[in-house]
Amino acid sequence: MNAKQIIPVIAIIARVAPPLLLGVAIFSALKWLLSDDTEKKVETQPVDIGKESRRKEAEAARENRVFRNISAEIHVKPAAAPVPSAPRVVVSPQPFPTEHKIISPTFTSAFTTQPRNVVQPAPPPPIKKPGILWDDMAKVFRSGALTRQAAVAALKKLGFGQTAAYAALLPDGRFSAWLHFTPNGTITWKG
C-alpha cells in the first residue's frame, strides 16, 4: 500500500475507534455498578458419612448405567422357550376327490319306481380362459354384425368372464382397431 491508500484507512479507524471505546467503557461501568458484590456464604452442617457415600454411589451408578435396574418385585420371564417332552403328531391333509359323484335314482319302467344307485360324474366347473385373443374375437364375429350384449354372450360361451368380454368390446379397448361401431349399436369385425 502506498501513502495515499493508508491515509483513508487511518481516517476511518480514527472515526470508528472513539465511539467503540466509549461503548466498551460504559458497558464495563454498568456491569461493575449492577453486580452483586456480597458473597453468599454457605453454612456447612455436619453430614452423615454413610448417607453421603450412598448418595455418591447412586450418582455414580446413574452416570455409568447402561441398563436399567430391575427391582426384585418384577418377575422376569425366561429367555428360552420350553421344549415339549412329547413328540408332535403331524396329520397330513386329506386329498380332494378328483371326481364329484352324484347319486340319482333310475326308473326301470313307467309304473315301477325301483331306485338304483347310479354314479354320475358332476359337471366340471366352468373354466375361465386367461385372456381374449384375436382368434376368439374373429370366431365370435364370424357370423356378422352383433350387438354388444350378443357379443358378450358369445364370448361368455367361449369361456371368458363378463368383465373381460365387455373390456374387449370397448371402443378404445384392445381390439378397437378391428372393431367398427355403428350408430345403431351394432359392432362389426374388420379383421
N, C-alpha and C positions, 0 to 999 in steps of 0.2 A: 504494500500500500504506500502510496506517496502522501505527501503532507496535505495535499488538497482533499484527499479522501479521509484522512484521520480526523481532521478538524470537525466535520459534521458529526462524526460518531461521538466525539468527546462532548460536543454541544448537546446531543440527545441524552447522553448519560448524565450530564450536569443538570438537565431539566428534570429527569426522572428520579434521580437519587435522593434529593432532599425530601420530596413527599413520601417516598418509600421509607426512608429512615425515620421520618416523623411518625408514620403509621406504626412501625415496629416499636418505637418508644412509647407511644400511647397504649398499645396493647400490653406491653410489659408492665406499665404502671398500673393499669386497671387490674391485671391479674394479681399483682402484689397487694393492691388495696383490698380486693374482694376475697382473697384466700383466707382460710381459717387457720390461724397460727397456733391455736390452742391444741395441745397434744391430748389425745384421749388415752388415758392410762387405763389399761385393763387390769382389774383386780384379779389376782390369782388366788385360787382357792385350792385347798389340798384335794388331790384327785385320788380316787381309789385305783390302785395299781392293777388289780385284776379286771376291773371294768374297762380301764384304758387299754389293756392288752387285748381284751376281747373285741373292743371297737376297732383297733388297728388290724387285727386278724380278719374281721369281717370286711373292712375296706379293702384289704389286700386280696381277699377271696373274690370280692365283687370286680376288682380290676382285672384279675387273672382268670376269671371263669370263662370256660369255653361252652360247657353245657350247664343247663340249669340244674339245681339240686332237686332231687326227688325226695320228698319227705317220706317218713316211714308209714304214714297213713295211706298213701297211694299204692294200690296193688298193681304190680307190673305183670303184664301177660308175657308168657314165654315167647321167644322169637321163633322157635321151631314148631311146626305143626305136628300133632301126634300121629304116629304111624299106626294104622289099624292092624290088629293081630290076625284077624280072619281074612282070607283071600276074597277078593271081589268076584262076584258072579257076573259074567258077561253074557247077555242074552242077545243073540243075533236077531235082526228084524226078519219077519216073515216075508217071503217074496210075494209080489202081487200076482194074482192069477192072470194068465195071458189071455184067456178066453172067458168071456162072460157067458153064463149058462142061464137060459130061461126055461122053466118047466111049464109046459102048457098041455092041457088035456086034448086028446084027439077023439073024434067020434067015429065009431065003426059003421053006423048006419043012421038013417034019419030018425028011427024010433028008439034005438037003444043008445044010451049015452054011457059008454064004459070008458072012464078016463084012463088013459095010459100016460105014463110019464115019458115024454119025448124031449130030448135035449136039443135045443136050438141055439145056435150062436147069436149073441146080441149084435145088432148092427154097430159097426165101429163109429166112434165119434167123428164129426166132420173134421177133415184135415184142412187147415188154412195154409195156403201156399205163402211163401215168404214175400213175394213181390209180383206185381203185374208186369208182364213183358210185352214187347211189341207184337209178338205172335199171338198172345192172348187177346189183345185188342183187335187184331186183324180177324181172329176167329169169331169174336162177338159181332163185328160189323160186316161179316161176310154176306149176310142176308140183305144188307142195305141200310137205309137210314133208320135210326131208332130214337125214341125219346130218352131223356136222361134216366128215368125210372126203369124203362125196359132194359137199357144198357147195364144199369146197376144190377138188376135181377139176373141178367145173363152172366155177368162177372161173378155173382154170388154162386150161380150154378157150377161155375168152374172151380169153386173152392176158395174164393177170395172173400175178405171181410167187407162189410158195407162201407166202412170209413175209407178203406183203400180204394174201393170202386169209385166212390164219389171224388176222391182226390185225383184219380186218374182221369176223370172226365171234366176237370176244371178247365175253363178257357185259357188259363195261364199255367196249366199243370205240365207234367212230364211229356204228355202226348199231344200238346196243343199244336205242334207243327203238323200233325197228321189228322187232326180233327177239324171239321168245319161245322160251325154253329149257325143254324139258320134262324131268322127272326120268329118263325112259328114254333120253335122249341125242339126241333129235331137235330140230331147230330149225325154227320156222315163221316166216313173214313176215307182219307185221301191216299192211303198207302197202297 
